[in-house]
Amino acid sequence: MMRVAIVDDEPLARLAVKARLARHADLALVAEYGDGDTAAAGLAAIRPDLVFVDVEMPGKNGLDMLAALPRAARPLAILLTAHDTFAVRAFDLAALDYLLKPVDDDRLDEALDRARTAMTHMRPAPTPAWTRNFTVRVGTRTVLVDAADVERIEADGDYATLHAGGKTYLVREPLQELARRLDPARFQRVHRSSIVRLDVVAELRALTNRDAMLRLRDGTLLRASRTYMPALTQALTLLAHP
């Protein structure tokens, strides 16, 4: 099964691609984004195999969005464009193909075949060894804190604070490093200063600026930044409907 994402600022264009993808049983749509900035953060978090990217979007365009992704985190890409003037830069970004709008069914099928061929030649990535416990100092003792017991993690300068079972533990590691080592199916960064364990989220309430307020099962309220919302909502959906 190939995991696919769509990045296009036009809802009808996204809908057209989704309708065509639905005809292919070996494709699973895992995310869609309406702007380049949100897509850059979301794609880096969920790591789809293939992404359909609209080249021309307000703000960060599709090519800039792809270029901003680390090479190791850059998925296979099929560009969507109304013009054919982006071929050189598309080649620089190793895009598989580019489709002129309105998208032709036969050309889309051809591009998908290229994606399937590329996937068969890619070496499977090893399963990451996600962090299972944290080693922390408590006075003169060294304590192991099980990651499964951690409800949330808060940034504390160059360190981070674990909240687990009503206790707090200081980890001598920055939040951004911890975020890379935690299983994204269980933990998600919701703000530049906080990470939550997904199964302790009791409520998500949208705010007017596209941020959201999270209420955890213990009553804790956390603000979720719009930058992290696509990956968070996708992870919560997968948790509820695996």
C-alpha positions in Angstrom: 0.0 0.0 0.0 1.4 3.4 -1.1 0.7 6.3 1.4 -0.2 9.4 -0.5 -0.7 13.1 0.4 -2.1 16.0 -1.6 -0.9 19.7 -1.4 -3.1 22.2 -3.2 -4.6 25.4 -2.2 -7.8 24.8 -4.3 -10.3 22.5 -2.6 -11.9 21.5 -5.9 -8.5 20.5 -7.3 -7.7 18.4 -4.2 -11.2 16.8 -4.6 -10.5 15.9 -8.2 -7.2 14.2 -7.4 -8.8 12.4 -4.5 -11.6 11.1 -6.7 -9.0 9.7 -9.2 -6.9 8.2 -6.4 -9.9 6.4 -5.1 -9.9 4.2 -8.2 -6.6 2.6 -7.1 -6.8 0.0 -4.4 -3.1 0.1 -3.6 -3.2 3.8 -2.7 -4.1 5.2 0.8 -4.6 9.0 1.1 -3.1 9.9 4.5 -3.2 13.7 4.4 -4.1 16.8 2.4 -2.9 20.3 2.9 -4.0 23.7 1.5 -0.8 25.7 1.8 2.9 25.1 1.6 3.9 26.1 5.2 1.4 23.7 6.8 2.4 21.0 4.3 6.1 21.3 5.1 5.6 20.6 8.8 2.9 17.9 8.2 4.9 15.9 5.5 8.0 15.9 7.6 6.0 14.4 10.5 3.9 11.7 8.7 6.4 10.8 5.9 4.1 9.7 3.1 5.5 7.7 0.2 4.2 10.0 -2.6 2.8 13.5 -2.6 0.9 15.4 -5.3 2.0 19.0 -5.1 0.5 22.1 -6.7 3.4 24.3 -7.9 1.6 27.6 -7.6 0.2 28.5 -4.2 0.1 31.6 -2.1 2.9 31.9 0.3 5.4 29.1 0.0 4.9 27.5 -3.4 5.0 23.8 -4.0 8.6 23.7 -5.2 9.8 25.8 -2.3 7.9 23.5 0.1 9.6 20.4 -1.3 13.0 22.1 -1.2 12.5 23.0 2.5 12.1 19.3 3.4 15.2 17.5 4.4 16.3 15.2 1.6 15.8 12.1 3.7 12.3 13.2 4.5 11.3 14.2 1.0 8.7 11.9 -0.5 8.3 11.0 -4.2 6.6 13.9 -5.8 4.2 14.5 -8.7 3.7 18.1 -9.5 0.4 19.7 -10.5 0.7 22.9 -12.6 -1.1 24.9 -15.2 2.2 25.6 -16.9 5.1 23.6 -18.2 7.8 26.1 -17.2 8.9 24.3 -14.0 10.5 21.3 -15.5 14.1 22.2 -14.8 13.6 22.9 -11.1 11.3 19.8 -10.9 14.2 17.8 -12.1 16.5 19.3 -9.5 14.1 18.2 -6.8 13.9 14.7 -8.3 10.1 15.0 -9.0 8.8 11.9 -10.7 6.5 13.7 -13.1 4.4 16.8 -13.5 0.8 16.9 -14.6 -0.8 19.9 -16.4 -4.1 21.1 -15.1 -6.9 20.0 -15.7 -5.4 16.6 -14.9 -5.9 14.0 -17.6 -6.9 10.5 -16.3 -4.4 8.6 -18.5 -1.5 11.0 -17.6 -2.3 10.5 -13.9 -2.3 6.8 -14.3 1.0 7.0 -16.1 2.5 9.1 -13.3 1.2 6.6 -10.7 2.9 3.8 -12.6 6.2 5.7 -12.4 5.7 6.1 -8.7 5.0 2.3 -8.3 8.2 1.5 -10.2 10.2 3.9 -8.2 8.9 2.4 -4.9 9.9 -1.1 -6.0 13.5 0.1 -6.4 13.7 2.0 -3.1 15.4 0.1 -0.3 12.9 -0.4 2.6 13.7 1.9 5.5 14.5 0.1 8.7 11.9 0.3 11.4 13.0 3.0 13.8 14.0 2.0 17.3 11.6 4.4 19.1 12.5 5.4 22.7 10.9 3.0 25.2 12.2 4.6 28.4 14.0 7.6 29.7 17.0 7.6 32.1 16.6 10.5 34.6 18.3 11.6 37.8 16.3 11.8 40.9 18.5 13.1 43.7 21.4 10.6 43.9 19.4 7.9 42.1 19.2 7.0 38.4 15.6 6.2 37.5 14.1 4.6 34.3 10.8 6.2 33.3 8.7 4.1 30.9 7.7 6.1 27.8 4.3 4.5 28.0 3.7 6.3 31.4 4.6 9.8 30.1 1.5 11.9 29.4 3.2 15.0 28.1 6.7 16.6 27.7 7.4 20.3 28.1 10.4 22.2 26.9 12.6 23.6 29.7 15.4 25.6 28.0 17.9 23.1 26.7 16.2 20.4 28.8 12.7 18.9 28.9 10.3 18.0 31.7 8.5 14.7 31.6 5.0 14.5 33.2 4.2 10.9 34.2 1.8 9.7 36.8 1.5 13.0 38.7 5.4 13.3 38.9 7.8 15.4 36.9 11.3 14.4 35.7 14.0 16.5 34.1 15.6 15.1 31.0 18.9 16.6 29.9 17.9 16.7 26.2 16.1 19.4 24.2 12.5 18.8 23.2 13.3 18.7 19.4 15.7 15.8 19.9 13.1 13.9 22.0 10.5 14.5 19.3 12.7 12.6 16.7 13.0 9.6 19.0 9.4 9.1 20.0 7.0 6.9 18.1 4.7 9.3 16.1 1.9 6.8 16.3 1.9 7.4 20.1 3.4 10.9 20.6 2.9 14.1 18.7 4.5 17.5 19.0 1.6 20.0 19.4 3.6 23.1 20.0 7.3 24.2 19.8 7.3 23.8 23.6 5.2 20.6 24.1 4.7 17.0 23.1 1.6 14.9 24.1 0.9 11.2 24.2 -2.1 10.8 21.9 -4.2 8.5 24.0 -4.4 11.0 26.8 -6.1 13.6 24.6 -9.7 13.9 25.7 -10.8 16.9 23.6 -9.6 19.1 20.7 -11.3 22.5 20.3 -10.5 24.6 17.2 -9.7 28.2 17.8 -10.3 31.1 15.3 -6.6 31.4 14.3 -6.4 27.8 13.2 -4.7 26.8 16.5 -6.5 24.5 18.8 -6.9 23.9 22.5 -6.3 20.4 23.8 -7.8 19.1 27.0 -6.0 16.0 28.4 -7.7 13.3 30.5 -6.2 14.8 33.7 -7.8 18.2 32.9 -4.5 19.8 31.7 -5.1 22.4 28.9 -2.5 22.7 26.1 -2.4 25.0 23.1 -1.8 23.2 19.8 -0.1 25.4 17.2 -1.6 25.4 13.6 1.9 24.3 12.4 1.4 20.9 14.0 -2.3 20.6 13.6 -2.4 18.5 10.3 0.0 15.8 11.7 -1.8 15.8 15.1 -5.3 15.4 13.6 -4.1 12.7 11.2 -2.4 10.8 14.1 -5.6 11.1 16.3 -7.7 9.8 13.4 -5.4 6.8 12.9 -5.4 6.1 16.6 -9.2 6.1 16.6 -9.5 4.1 13.3 -6.3 2.0 12.9 
